[in-house]
Amino acid sequence: MRIETVTIRNYRSLKDITLRVDDYGAFIGANGSGKSSVLYALDWFFNATPLSEIDVHGCKEGGILEPGATVEVTVTFTALTDKDRDRLQQYGRGDRAEIRRTWYADTKQTKTVGNAKQGPGFAELRADQPIADRRRMYRELRKSVTDLPELAGTASKDTIFDALIDWESDATHTTLLIEIADSDATQMMGWNGANVIRDCVRFVLIPAATSIAGEVGTSSRGTALTELVGAFMAAASARAQAAWLEKHADAVNELAGEIRTSIEGATGVQAGRINARLASLIPNASVTLTPTVPEFVPKLDPSIATAVTIAGVTNDVSRQGHGVQRAVMISMFQVMVPDEDLTRKTHEAYEGEDEAATQTRLEESLSALPSIIVAIEEPEIYQHPVRARSFARTLLELSGQPNVQVLLATHSPYFIQPEQFEALHRFTYANGETSVATASVTSVAVASGLNQDSIEKAIVSYVPTEFSEGFFADAVVLVEGQTDRIVLEAVATKLGNDLDRLGVTVLSVEGKGGLRVARAILVALGIPTYVLADGDYGTAARKTYQGLTDDEIQVKRATAHGSHKAETERLVAALPSISTATVGALPYTFGSPSVVCGDFTMWTDDIEEELGAWQTFDAALSAVGITLASRSNKNLLAYRNAVFSADDADLPSIFRAVVIQIAALTGEPMPAGTETTI
């Protein structure tokens, strides 16, 4: 089975969020936004890692919690196998299984409940009560529930429960089952018995800060990796010891006999001495000393030394760099969690067992394998960019395997895949709590009015490129070309509002056509987005044609002008209509003076036209042989240098207005001395 949804309440910054999880999930967002908290909340749910008051939402270090404060994680599982249903019993009889764990800060206790499907009246019969009451209730229940078998008057609790399970497991009774919400399921997590959830699903967390040096080579309980290493070490040691004991059974029995005989001889003498004294105290009383020799078990505590060889040089893993250590750790996690390949390679025939029986046992073992959830915090950490890209592909392939889910909390665009766009979860933290935004091709298409095909093509085109940086930004500015990007970034820096410091990314989509769809994608993920576009009113008039008559040229230019007008109007129609202009007037129409407002800037023509009014900038470009008006040599470095060389005293006020609006996206004011009256 696999996770379908996760609801987390009152855990760290996560006051109340619900996530829908697929095969691959990428959690992105600024530091402290809560994405890693999801992984740690799941680790608590599955592996019972300790909680404290500081983990409760709203609690500050040393603070006092309100009475009744709790942490709650609810996981809904789907794709249950027959084996899962057998293990989960009443909690696995529907299409989904829902388990909720609640930690109570007052008592430090955890309660686990699940939505169970049980026979009518079975929940009351399963409740804690004296065995006599349970037997009486069972007899009464048989009067209203057909097919319940008659049991002996001395039937035990287990016998009664087995009868209930058999009745509920009968397919003919499926429609008679009743949904029981919040049925006690503490035993499913290992209390007073096996951890049933762990048998069905294995959750493995690889935290960002872990060093492998102290994680391997021991079979002790602790982190996820030490438990995995310990499990295979203990299993291998147990197999070897069992084989040795069987081979040397006669010698072991002989040793036990000699020990017993020796002890009996020694204790016989002492027993006689004790009885002589005892007879004077209690006549006719005697003591017998009978030795018991425990079963012989070799006391072995094996350990493992992990060495890594790179380019022929071998060193202990603790002496390797963090990147190598982390790569080794991740590789160990991938291969040590029980899967089909490991099960087949370690499956052996029992002595005297024929091939058919061995194969049957293998199939049973394969059907009982748990599904695997691999959660990695910052998979890019310590990794060379090329290795990070390769690792991203590996994780995507891993998520495509049956019964495997991959969850990542990442700051790297490498782990954002076009085919997994809908698995992207963007976390933001504001006003003391986390919120999460997701998007789908359908939702983006509906919100933007664009067709799904355009959205899908844009995702495939944009996501593998630097466009993915926008997913990690606090705000994004979309521009048509690289000249716009270079000039805008340089002007903002010149005015003391460095966009990188503000968390603003400027992305070029190379043309007006991509602005609408790019904005729709970003806005759907809750990313504040500003559009800077050319009105292109004079673009057609500047275009030159060779070998055409004047009339033909006029027709060409008129056609091009009409095309620019239509494109500009389509873009304006897709932009927010409720805004306040600080330069120009709204609504903007084709050919109107340039307008700057809270959501977009539309140049009448293009950015070169606006830069032409900045005389010292024009002069700086001319000094390196570039004519601004020609627009033929867009040397990006020259444009950037010209911005910093120019005098900001004659900087057109419209550029200041643009930077002010962009800074406002992140709530940052302009630095003192850069304000301007527009």
C-alpha positions as MATLAB code, in Angstrom:
seq = 'MRIETVTIRNYRSLKDITLRVDDYGAFIGANGSGKSSVLYALDWFFNATPLSEIDVHGCKEGGILEPGATVEVTVTFTALTDKDRDRLQQYGRGDRAEIRRTWYADTKQTKTVGNAKQGPGFAELRADQPIADRRRMYRELRKSVTDLPELAGTASKDTIFDALIDWESDATHTTLLIEIADSDATQMMGWNGANVIRDCVRFVLIPAATSIAGEVGTSSRGTALTELVGAFMAAASARAQAAWLEKHADAVNELAGEIRTSIEGATGVQAGRINARLASLIPNASVTLTPTVPEFVPKLDPSIATAVTIAGVTNDVSRQGHGVQRAVMISMFQVMVPDEDLTRKTHEAYEGEDEAATQTRLEESLSALPSIIVAIEEPEIYQHPVRARSFARTLLELSGQPNVQVLLATHSPYFIQPEQFEALHRFTYANGETSVATASVTSVAVASGLNQDSIEKAIVSYVPTEFSEGFFADAVVLVEGQTDRIVLEAVATKLGNDLDRLGVTVLSVEGKGGLRVARAILVALGIPTYVLADGDYGTAARKTYQGLTDDEIQVKRATAHGSHKAETERLVAALPSISTATVGALPYTFGSPSVVCGDFTMWTDDIEEELGAWQTFDAALSAVGITLASRSNKNLLAYRNAVFSADDADLPSIFRAVVIQIAALTGEPMPAGTETTI';
ca = [
       0.000    0.000    0.000;
       1.063    3.606   -0.384;
       0.342    7.043    1.017;
      -2.469    8.931   -0.681;
      -2.929   11.921    1.635;
      -1.267   13.297    4.747;
      -2.886   15.709    7.200;
      -0.655   17.316    9.820;
      -1.945   19.492   12.639;
      -0.024   21.505   15.225;
       3.438   20.238   14.338;
       6.058   22.979   14.322;
       4.993   25.523   11.661;
       2.322   23.176   10.296;
      -0.874   24.315   11.955;
      -3.205   22.426    9.630;
      -2.155   21.224    6.192;
      -3.239   18.388    3.921;
      -1.015   17.053    1.150;
      -1.914   14.672   -1.628;
       1.083   12.444   -2.293;
       1.889   10.577   -5.500;
       4.822    8.358   -6.478;
       7.121   11.401   -6.458;
       6.739   14.460   -4.270;
       8.997   17.523   -4.331;
       8.563   19.954   -1.443;
      10.057   23.374   -2.145;
      10.095   26.686   -0.346;
      12.278   29.080    1.591;
      14.251   28.035    4.655;
      11.886   27.688    7.588;
       8.791   27.337    5.420;
       7.936   23.897    6.819;
       8.770   21.501    4.003;
      11.195   19.408    6.073;
       8.689   19.377    8.920;
       6.426   17.197    6.768;
       9.175   14.582    6.513;
       9.864   14.658   10.250;
       6.152   14.469   11.072;
       5.896   11.340    8.926;
       8.990    9.938   10.606;
       7.240   10.346   13.961;
       4.092    8.716   12.583;
       5.880    5.648   11.226;
       8.944    5.303   13.455;
       7.837    6.943   16.718;
      10.763    9.348   16.900;
      10.482   11.325   20.166;
       8.452   14.541   20.370;
       8.730   17.366   22.883;
       6.792   20.509   23.723;
       8.894   22.560   21.310;
       7.465   20.475   18.433;
       3.955   21.764   19.143;
       2.807   24.550   16.834;
       3.086   27.967   18.420;
       5.413   26.868   21.214;
       8.590   28.857   21.647;
      11.720   27.668   23.432;
      10.930   27.740   27.139;
       7.319   28.698   26.471;
       4.225   27.332   28.170;
       1.706   25.323   26.168;
      -2.013   25.658   26.493;
      -3.676   22.746   28.338;
      -4.660   19.953   25.978;
      -2.051   20.790   23.323;
      -1.573   17.983   20.814;
       0.286   17.017   17.657;
      -1.744   15.061   15.130;
      -0.764   13.241   11.933;
      -3.325   11.420    9.797;
      -2.239    9.241    6.890;
      -4.622    7.776    4.341;
      -3.305    4.723    2.505;
      -4.499    3.371   -0.807;
      -3.584    0.514   -3.187;
      -3.934   -2.058   -0.415;
      -2.808   -5.580   -1.304;
      -4.452   -8.750   -0.034;
      -1.558   -9.134    2.395;
      -2.065   -5.574    3.635;
      -5.741   -6.305    4.257;
      -4.871   -9.455    6.185;
      -2.491   -7.503    8.389;
      -4.713   -4.477    8.898;
      -7.830   -6.575    9.531;
     -10.789   -4.274   10.247;
      -8.756   -1.185    9.255;
      -8.082   -2.495    5.756;
     -11.479   -3.635    4.537;
     -12.284   -0.557    2.458;
     -10.625    0.957   -0.597;
      -8.480    3.018    1.764;
      -7.056    2.753    5.256;
      -6.934    5.850    7.451;
      -4.754    5.914   10.567;
      -4.378    8.903   12.884;
      -1.763    9.325   15.596;
      -2.123   11.982   18.291;
       0.548   13.009   20.776;
      -0.665   14.637   23.984;
       1.809   17.170   25.352;
       0.324   17.023   28.870;
       0.909   13.299   29.341;
       3.581   12.644   26.683;
       1.370    9.759   25.533;
       0.440    8.806   21.976;
      -2.927    7.474   20.873;
      -3.503    5.769   17.541;
      -6.937    5.417   15.971;
      -8.161    4.281   12.591;
     -11.293    4.219   10.525;
     -12.309    0.593   10.748;
     -14.922   -1.472    8.959;
     -16.412   -3.978   11.358;
     -19.400   -6.205   11.660;
     -22.511   -4.713   13.297;
     -21.985   -4.586   17.052;
     -18.434   -5.939   16.791;
     -16.792   -2.721   18.050;
     -18.611   -2.979   21.375;
     -17.673   -6.634   21.669;
     -14.008   -5.799   21.051;
     -13.948   -3.089   23.734;
     -12.127   -3.830   26.996;
     -14.394   -5.775   29.372;
     -14.370   -8.852   31.613;
     -14.287  -12.155   29.741;
     -17.662  -13.187   31.194;
     -19.293  -10.060   29.761;
     -17.566  -10.652   26.437;
     -18.884  -14.228   26.218;
     -22.403  -13.084   27.122;
     -22.297  -10.290   24.529;
     -21.099  -12.753   21.881;
     -24.052  -15.059   22.583;
     -26.436  -12.097   22.290;
     -24.772  -10.945   19.064;
     -25.318  -14.344   17.427;
     -29.061  -13.726   17.617;
     -28.847  -10.722   15.267;
     -25.765  -11.533   13.169;
     -26.138  -14.615   11.026;
     -23.320  -17.056   10.390;
     -21.415  -16.307   13.589;
     -20.283  -19.740   14.826;
     -21.355  -21.133   18.161;
     -18.470  -21.153   20.633;
     -17.863  -23.056   23.828;
     -18.968  -21.374   27.019;
     -15.312  -21.135   28.071;
     -14.149  -19.492   24.834;
     -11.147  -17.202   25.271;
     -10.923  -13.611   24.059;
      -8.672  -14.684   21.165;
     -11.158  -17.363   20.115;
     -13.993  -14.829   20.080;
     -11.899  -12.300   18.155;
     -10.884  -14.941   15.603;
     -14.558  -15.717   15.006;
     -15.279  -12.027   14.402;
     -12.350  -11.710   11.991;
     -13.444  -14.796   10.038;
     -16.963  -13.370    9.708;
     -15.681   -9.956    8.562;
     -13.283  -11.558    6.072;
     -16.092  -13.433    4.342;
     -16.747  -11.661    1.019;
     -20.500  -12.284    1.357;
     -20.546  -10.026    4.424;
     -18.754   -7.036    2.837;
     -21.932   -5.002    2.373;
     -22.889   -5.580    6.015;
     -19.745   -3.983    7.437;
     -20.122   -0.692    9.299;
     -17.668    2.232    9.208;
     -16.322    2.882   12.704;
     -14.458    6.186   12.958;
     -11.612    6.623   15.444;
     -11.462    2.984   16.417;
      -8.530    2.333   18.759;
      -5.590    1.131   16.663;
      -2.700    1.526   19.085;
      -1.692   -2.083   18.575;
      -1.138   -1.393   14.869;
       1.956    0.667   15.714;
       3.681   -1.979   17.795;
       2.150   -1.581   21.249;
       2.054   -4.994   22.914;
       2.615   -6.700   19.573;
       4.022   -6.410   16.064;
       4.158   -3.070   14.274;
       1.590   -3.882   11.603;
       1.945   -0.572    9.759;
       5.699   -1.106    9.563;
       5.089   -4.541    8.077;
       2.980   -2.900    5.361;
       4.985    0.288    4.768;
       8.617    1.029    5.522;
       9.369    4.746    5.909;
      13.024    5.738    5.621;
      14.146    9.307    6.349;
      17.540   10.602    5.251;
      18.029   13.904    7.090;
      20.276   16.641    5.752;
      22.631   16.788    8.734;
      23.375   13.087    9.149;
      26.969   11.869    8.895;
      27.436    8.255    7.935;
      30.508    7.821   10.153;
      28.438    6.967   13.233;
      25.627    5.299   11.348;
      27.102    2.016   10.154;
      28.946   -0.911   11.617;
      26.595   -1.524   14.535;
      23.444   -3.525   15.095;
      22.142   -1.227   17.829;
      18.813    0.543   17.660;
      18.831    4.224   16.790;
      18.447    5.916   13.448;
      16.790    4.444   10.388;
      20.136    3.441    8.914;
      21.470    1.756   12.064;
      18.247   -0.235   12.262;
      18.553   -1.310    8.632;
      22.217   -2.238    9.025;
      21.477   -3.948   12.324;
      18.616   -5.907   10.802;
      20.665   -7.485    8.058;
      23.631   -8.078   10.410;
      21.404   -9.743   13.002;
      19.686  -11.881   10.366;
      22.982  -13.007    8.846;
      24.457  -13.730   12.282;
      21.357  -15.659   13.339;
      21.483  -17.832   10.207;
      25.151  -18.644   10.764;
      24.642  -19.426   14.464;
      21.645  -21.644   13.733;
      23.624  -23.584   11.138;
      26.580  -23.991   13.524;
      24.371  -25.139   16.406;
      22.708  -27.707   14.156;
      26.074  -28.983   12.942;
      27.522  -29.220   16.453;
      24.352  -30.217   18.306;
      25.940  -33.361   19.773;
      28.911  -31.433   21.135;
      26.653  -28.752   22.612;
      24.432  -31.394   24.257;
      27.496  -33.178   25.609;
      28.779  -29.917   27.088;
      25.384  -29.183   28.652;
      25.294  -32.694   30.168;
      28.756  -32.364   31.653;
      27.895  -28.972   33.114;
      24.694  -30.378   34.626;
      26.500  -33.400   36.135;
      29.197  -31.194   37.605;
      26.664  -28.809   39.113;
      24.552  -31.668   40.505;
      27.616  -33.083   42.240;
      28.443  -29.753   43.820;
      24.877  -28.913   44.788;
      24.214  -32.418   46.144;
      26.806  -31.921   48.854;
      25.445  -28.504   49.747;
      21.841  -29.765   49.695;
      22.748  -32.413   52.285;
      24.362  -29.799   54.522;
      21.343  -27.467   54.160;
      18.842  -30.243   54.985;
      20.809  -31.232   58.095;
      20.454  -27.685   59.421;
      16.826  -27.367   58.210;
      15.724  -30.537   60.044;
      16.562  -28.916   63.359;
      14.325  -25.993   62.507;
      11.455  -27.681   60.645;
      11.257  -31.431   61.130;
      10.390  -33.436   57.991;
      11.297  -30.484   55.682;
      13.955  -30.745   52.995;
      15.391  -28.729   50.092;
      16.223  -30.021   46.642;
      18.644  -28.074   44.402;
      18.042  -28.904   40.740;
      20.340  -27.234   38.184;
      18.954  -25.868   34.925;
      21.394  -25.322   32.096;
      20.115  -22.654   29.686;
      20.208  -23.233   25.981;
      23.633  -22.508   24.607;
      23.705  -19.299   22.557;
      27.014  -17.906   21.300;
      27.531  -14.361   22.591;
      28.654  -12.504   19.490;
      28.359   -8.799   18.710;
      29.518   -8.421   15.117;
      30.393   -5.048   13.663;
      31.201   -3.722   10.209;
      33.972   -1.419    9.053;
      32.950    0.579    5.988;
      35.743    1.568    3.627;
      35.418    3.511    0.387;
      37.809    3.235   -2.546;
      38.058    6.137   -4.987;
      40.564    6.074   -7.848;
      42.427    3.230   -6.177;
      42.755    4.959   -2.804;
      40.933    3.284    0.097;
      39.930    5.056    3.306;
      37.433    4.535    6.082;
      34.140    6.209    5.243;
      34.597    8.643    8.161;
      37.653   10.054    6.369;
      35.751   10.767    3.167;
      34.146   14.076    2.262;
      30.539   14.802    3.156;
      29.440   14.350   -0.448;
      30.906   10.842   -0.625;
      29.519    9.951    2.809;
      26.045   11.064    1.811;
      26.186    9.205   -1.509;
      27.224    6.026    0.322;
      24.440    6.485    2.854;
      21.776    6.983    0.203;
      23.029    3.935   -1.705;
      22.872    1.847    1.473;
      19.334    2.979    2.150;
      18.268    2.026   -1.357;
      19.627   -1.515   -1.218;
      19.054   -2.420    2.432;
      15.332   -1.821    2.571;
      13.652   -5.166    1.809;
      12.656   -5.395   -1.841;
      12.106   -8.065   -4.486;
      15.734   -8.210   -5.580;
      17.043   -8.663   -2.016;
      14.352  -11.209   -1.186;
      15.190  -13.341   -4.215;
      18.939  -13.198   -3.587;
      18.683  -14.138    0.092;
      15.968  -16.782   -0.248;
      17.287  -20.273    0.467;
      15.734  -23.713    0.497;
      15.227  -25.426    3.835;
      16.881  -28.765    4.395;
      14.715  -31.472    2.868;
      12.469  -28.950    1.105;
      11.663  -29.601   -2.562;
      11.871  -26.939   -5.267;
       8.101  -26.376   -5.449;
       7.852  -25.720   -1.714;
      10.826  -23.354   -1.874;
       9.209  -21.426   -4.719;
       5.910  -21.239   -2.845;
       7.652  -19.769    0.189;
       9.432  -17.271   -2.060;
       6.166  -16.103   -3.589;
       4.692  -15.715   -0.103;
       7.720  -13.676    0.972;
       7.444  -11.449   -2.099;
       3.751  -10.825   -1.507;
       4.509   -9.863    2.085;
       7.139   -7.247    1.207;
       6.384   -3.776    2.548;
       6.078   -0.829    0.239;
       8.873    1.701    0.653;
       8.718    5.442    1.207;
      12.085    7.144    0.810;
      12.139   10.665    2.262;
      15.256   12.757    1.650;
      15.921   16.151    3.148;
      17.967   18.290    0.746;
      19.166   15.552   -1.634;
      21.406   18.115   -3.322;
      23.492   18.760   -0.206;
      27.244   18.167   -0.647;
      26.651   17.026   -4.222;
      28.514   18.280   -7.284;
      25.971   19.758   -9.762;
      26.550   16.981  -12.301;
      26.086   14.359   -9.586;
      23.009   16.150   -8.308;
      21.410   16.005  -11.758;
      22.260   12.324  -12.032;
      20.872   11.670   -8.563;
      17.669   13.489   -9.506;
      17.182   11.119  -12.440;
      17.918    8.139  -10.188;
      15.261    9.198   -7.694;
      12.727    9.742  -10.455;
      13.420    6.233  -11.771;
      13.185    4.859   -8.231;
       9.738    6.407   -7.800;
       8.627    4.573  -10.928;
       9.255    1.182   -9.351;
       6.292   -0.732   -7.938;
       5.549   -0.021   -4.282;
       8.031    2.859   -4.000;
       7.322    6.497   -3.189;
       9.940    9.250   -3.078;
       9.485   12.461   -1.075;
      12.026   15.279   -1.244;
      12.491   18.564    0.582;
      14.775   20.474   -1.751;
      16.190   23.856   -2.730;
      17.522   22.605   -6.067;
      15.849   22.986   -9.484;
      17.511   19.706  -10.513;
      14.856   17.783   -8.604;
      11.931   19.480  -10.355;
      10.950   17.249  -13.252;
       8.532   18.228  -16.062;
       6.750   14.879  -15.876;
       6.253   15.392  -12.131;
       5.030   18.995  -12.255;
       1.816   18.072  -10.471;
       3.859   16.529   -7.635;
       5.362   19.933   -6.823;
       4.355   21.356   -3.423;
       5.430   24.937   -2.717;
       5.610   25.880    0.970;
       5.365   29.425    2.281;
       5.523   30.659    5.861;
       3.630   33.759    6.935;
       1.933   34.972   10.106;
       3.268   32.068   12.116;
       2.064   29.177    9.982;
       2.782   27.268    6.797;
       0.624   27.101    3.695;
       1.104   24.837    0.698;
       0.277   25.426   -2.960;
       0.108   22.862   -5.743;
      -0.883   23.102   -9.373;
      -2.029   20.791  -12.130;
      -2.155   21.214  -15.867;
      -5.933   21.357  -15.635;
      -6.034   23.970  -12.866;
      -3.525   26.194  -14.663;
      -5.490   25.918  -17.903;
      -8.781   26.785  -16.210;
      -7.329   29.733  -14.290;
      -5.526   31.190  -17.296;
      -8.037   30.436  -20.024;
      -5.312   28.694  -22.038;
      -5.685   25.207  -23.442;
      -4.060   22.255  -21.692;
      -1.839   21.475  -24.660;
      -0.200   24.907  -24.381;
       0.353   24.399  -20.669;
       1.889   20.947  -21.145;
       4.232   22.172  -23.883;
       5.301   25.117  -21.740;
       6.051   22.865  -18.761;
       8.193   20.553  -20.886;
       9.980   23.584  -22.355;
      10.457   25.650  -19.202;
      10.844   23.309  -16.243;
      14.202   21.695  -17.165;
      15.745   25.164  -17.665;
      16.589   28.116  -15.429;
      12.841   28.806  -15.343;
      12.675   26.323  -12.444;
      14.567   28.850  -10.335;
      11.333   30.789  -10.221;
       9.708   28.025   -8.176;
      12.188   28.740   -5.374;
      11.956   32.533   -5.484;
       9.983   34.775   -3.149;
       8.767   36.610   -6.259;
       9.356   36.438  -10.016;
       9.600   39.079  -12.728;
       8.830   37.791  -16.219;
      10.405   39.614  -19.150;
      10.479   39.000  -22.880;
      14.227   38.939  -23.433;
      17.674   38.944  -21.888;
      18.165   42.679  -22.458;
      15.171   43.401  -20.228;
      16.576   41.075  -17.563;
      20.095   42.534  -17.564;
      18.927   46.144  -17.498;
      16.299   45.564  -14.802;
      18.696   43.703  -12.496;
      21.402   46.340  -12.953;
      19.050   49.299  -12.393;
      17.650   47.702   -9.226;
      21.172   47.139   -7.895;
      22.148   50.697   -8.806;
      19.175   51.947   -6.786;
      20.215   49.854   -3.777;
      17.516   47.215   -4.165;
      19.465   44.178   -5.305;
      16.853   41.710   -6.562;
      18.770   38.641   -5.415;
      18.803   40.014   -1.876;
      15.051   40.500   -2.091;
      14.562   36.923   -3.234;
      13.334   38.079   -6.648;
      14.247   36.132   -9.783;
      14.017   37.699  -13.246;
      13.147   35.136  -15.916;
      13.236   35.649  -19.661;
      10.682   33.694  -21.671;
      12.062   34.908  -25.018;
       9.008   36.603  -26.465;
       5.588   37.901  -25.550;
       3.878   34.616  -26.369;
       5.366   32.851  -23.360;
       4.434   35.472  -20.779;
       0.826   34.371  -20.337;
       1.484   30.699  -19.796;
       4.585   31.297  -17.649;
       2.650   33.674  -15.421;
      -0.239   31.200  -15.143;
       2.116   28.434  -13.971;
       3.820   30.595  -11.351;
       0.631   32.183  -10.024;
      -0.961   28.732   -9.668;
       1.871   27.843   -7.274;
       1.246   30.973   -5.233;
       4.359   32.810   -6.432;
       3.988   36.623   -6.644;
       4.638   37.374  -10.306;
       5.297   40.665  -12.088;
       5.218   41.021  -15.884;
       7.416   43.440  -17.839;
       6.396   43.490  -21.511;
       6.834   45.398  -24.757;
       3.806   47.103  -26.253;
       5.612   46.898  -29.647;
       3.762   49.922  -31.002;
       6.735   51.014  -33.133;
       8.281   47.629  -33.854;
       6.654   47.110  -37.247;
       7.707   50.562  -38.483;
      11.369   49.785  -37.732;
      11.414   46.540  -39.653;
      13.240   46.678  -43.000;
      12.462   44.640  -46.099;
      14.652   43.935  -49.114;
      13.494   43.642  -52.719;
       9.938   44.918  -52.147;
       8.117   47.944  -53.476;
       6.994   50.706  -51.141;
       3.399   49.499  -51.365;
       4.422   45.926  -50.547;
       6.461   47.162  -47.610;
       3.492   49.140  -46.308;
       1.310   46.023  -46.492;
       3.931   43.971  -44.631;
       4.284   46.611  -41.947;
       0.531   46.971  -41.547;
       0.181   43.214  -41.142;
       2.997   43.109  -38.594;
       1.520   46.088  -36.734;
      -1.837   44.308  -36.533;
      -0.140   41.176  -35.245;
       1.683   43.119  -32.514;
      -1.574   44.813  -31.557;
      -3.388   41.477  -31.238;
      -0.583   39.915  -29.162;
      -0.413   42.899  -26.836;
      -4.171   42.926  -26.336;
      -4.202   39.184  -25.578;
      -1.506   39.667  -22.958;
      -3.221   42.679  -21.362;
      -6.479   40.723  -21.194;
      -4.699   37.962  -19.255;
      -3.219   40.365  -16.697;
      -5.061   41.515  -13.546;
      -7.584   44.221  -14.365;
      -7.788   45.546  -10.807;
      -4.634   47.526  -10.192;
      -3.462   51.060   -9.551;
      -1.147   52.787  -12.006;
       1.779   54.804  -10.647;
       2.862   55.783  -14.157;
       0.460   56.166  -17.073;
      -3.185   55.210  -16.988;
      -5.284   52.055  -16.886;
      -6.760   50.275  -18.708;
      -3.805   50.044  -21.040;
      -4.519   50.021  -24.762;
      -2.180   49.412  -27.675;
      -0.170   52.557  -28.371;
      -0.913   54.203  -25.023;
       1.925   55.776  -23.016;
       3.933   53.318  -20.935;
       2.164   52.206  -17.771;
       3.535   50.944  -14.445;
       1.197   49.343  -11.916;
       1.246   46.801   -9.111;
       1.064   43.754  -11.381;
       2.790   44.698  -14.611;
       4.662   47.260  -16.657;
       3.820   47.725  -20.319;
       6.191   49.785  -22.418;
       4.617   51.708  -25.266;
       7.226   50.210  -27.556;
      10.168   48.460  -25.857;
      12.812   48.978  -23.180;
      15.272   50.510  -25.665;
      12.765   53.272  -26.337;
      12.646   54.057  -22.600;
      16.430   53.838  -22.227;
      16.799   56.373  -25.008;
      15.660   59.027  -22.536;
      18.590   58.181  -20.241;
      21.238   60.328  -21.878;
      24.241   59.233  -19.821;
      23.355   55.581  -20.457;
      23.110   56.213  -24.213;
      26.473   57.935  -24.093;
      28.061   55.025  -22.210;
      26.826   52.592  -24.869;
      28.009   54.830  -27.698;
      31.451   54.938  -26.104;
      31.830   51.202  -26.750;
      30.454   51.429  -30.305;
      26.849   50.409  -29.674;
      23.975   52.463  -31.025;
      20.927   52.078  -28.803;
      18.418   53.120  -31.442;
      19.580   50.465  -33.915;
      18.816   47.586  -31.522;
      21.176   45.498  -33.646;
      23.952   44.797  -31.158;
      22.472   43.680  -27.847;
      25.736   43.126  -26.024;
      24.444   42.176  -22.579;
      27.699   42.922  -20.771;
      27.878   46.330  -22.456;
      24.302   47.116  -21.421;
      25.045   46.132  -17.825;
      28.238   48.165  -17.672;
      26.459   51.144  -19.206;
      23.855   51.085  -16.423;
      26.554   51.281  -13.752;
      28.536   53.886  -15.699;
      25.531   56.131  -16.270;
      24.546   58.926  -13.917;
      21.460   58.058  -11.880;
      20.594   61.753  -11.711;
      19.093   61.583  -15.212;
      17.665   58.060  -14.808;
      14.104   58.205  -16.160;
      11.659   58.095  -13.251;
       9.725   55.255  -14.852;
      12.563   52.830  -14.045;
      12.470   53.865  -10.393;
       8.734   53.264  -10.420;
       9.213   49.752  -11.833;
      11.761   48.815   -9.152;
       9.480   50.170   -6.411;
       6.616   47.953   -7.609;
       8.839   44.871   -7.822;
      10.250   45.464   -4.332;
       6.688   45.750   -3.051;
       6.036   42.136   -4.134;
       8.221   40.971   -1.258;
       7.156   43.670    1.173;
      10.536   45.392    0.975;
      10.677   49.199    0.902;
      13.080   51.085   -1.320;
      16.314   52.040    0.457;
      16.439   55.565    1.863;
      17.322   58.133   -0.732;
      16.010   56.154   -3.704;
      12.354   57.113   -3.417;
      10.900   59.212   -6.148;
       7.700   61.050   -6.808;
       5.972   59.772   -9.903;
];
